[in-house]
Amino acid sequence: MTKIFRLIQYTMILFTLDKFLPEKEKFAITCNHENSWGFYTAQYEKVLNVLNEQGLKFHYQLNPRSYAYMFLLRHYCELKLKSAILKESRDVPITHAFSELLSLLSDVPEGLIAAIEEINLDEDGSCYRYFYGNDGEVGPLYGKVKEMQPFYEYISTIPAESSVKMNLGLTPVFHKRLRWELTFHFNEVNYPGVLRTQYDYLTEFFIAGIISEDFNVNEVYLPLLFLIRHSLELALKENLSDLLHTTDEQQQRKINRLITREHKLARLFNKYTELLPVDRIYELTLEMQEQYHNYMAQVDNLKELLHRLDANSRYFRYPYDPITEHLHISRDILIDIITDFLTVDGFITFNVDVLKENNLIPYSEREIERMMGFNGFE
């Protein structure tokens, strides 16, 4: 049976637009955005406290979101250290490397050093955001199981008066089930789509939490904007990967560089649309053509909204130079972004698959082997 673009109902995000729209006013940003290290640190601290509170219910809620959780934790630590550097009247460096940040602090408790060692797997935390590194190889978490309770044991020893004291809602005496809750099975994330799903799960969790008024949007909008933006970046890169076989070797090298190194949504989207068989869309049924064009227009709109706000995947994570840069957070911007995101999430996930099923894009040799049951062994 020919699939139609109504596959939108089978999205990566299970939370649907019809649940969001009646509650959309809860996503109006009514606070004054502050371009400060303290403001950014507080937002990321809040989302971690919310997640850790969820973890204390012992419903195995953190492991399915482990990559995204670890990004938030690592990023919070970076923000915390940079805030502490600023308090010592030092210039905050551009670097993301913990070793350099720690060297600039006069107050470096042993518990902080040990805690940072638990999460310091690369120079900038990319291993928590991407399945592949810049070299095209899988990241250091691939196939691993990691316990995170030791991190919280270490930070609990940081003196209360220290500028790097971290208050993330988990303190001794730890419940015996917490170690299980904070054991992350990264070996379950065996391809890029699963990693993106973890970011989508976390996005859905925060959307639902704002609607149920467990916390206020003004406390968490920066991390939520990042999660949505990053999900779209991962989706575009996964689509590019699925279209690689339709190009020659020279183009494949260029596209692989985009997948591993590019963060600008506009460039990724432009390459994605360039590879789609736009000259053959007329071969679809009229209904599917209309759906295709409507969804593509809305994906483009979402990309533009996010690109104008944060072209380089930076402004949702770090304060910016007010002389040369600007982040305009309007009252309704998050409402508009979530509306588009929930509308197109399923389309951006399944579009290439649908076009393949309708013979507009050829299957790769690997896909054909998989469909025929070939497992690579004689």
Secondary structure, DSSP 8 states (H G I E B T S, - for coil): ----GGGGGS-SS-S-HHHHGGGGGGG---S----SHHHHHHHHHHHHHHHHHHHTT-SS-SGGGHHHHHHHHHHHHHHHHHHHHHHTT----S---HHHHHHT-S---HHHHHHHHHH--SSSSGGGT-SB-TTSSB-TTTT-EEE-HHHHHHHTTS-TTSTT----S--SS--TTHHHHTEEEGGG--SHHHHHHHHHHHHHHHHHHHHTTSS-HHHHHHHHHHHHHHHHHHHHHHHHHHHGGGS-HHHHHHHHHHHHH---HHHHHHHHHHHS-GGGGGGS-HHHHHHHHHHHHHHHHHHHHHHHH-TTS-TTTS---TTT------TTHHHHHHHHHHHHHHHHHHHHHHHHHTTSS---HHHHHHHTT--S--
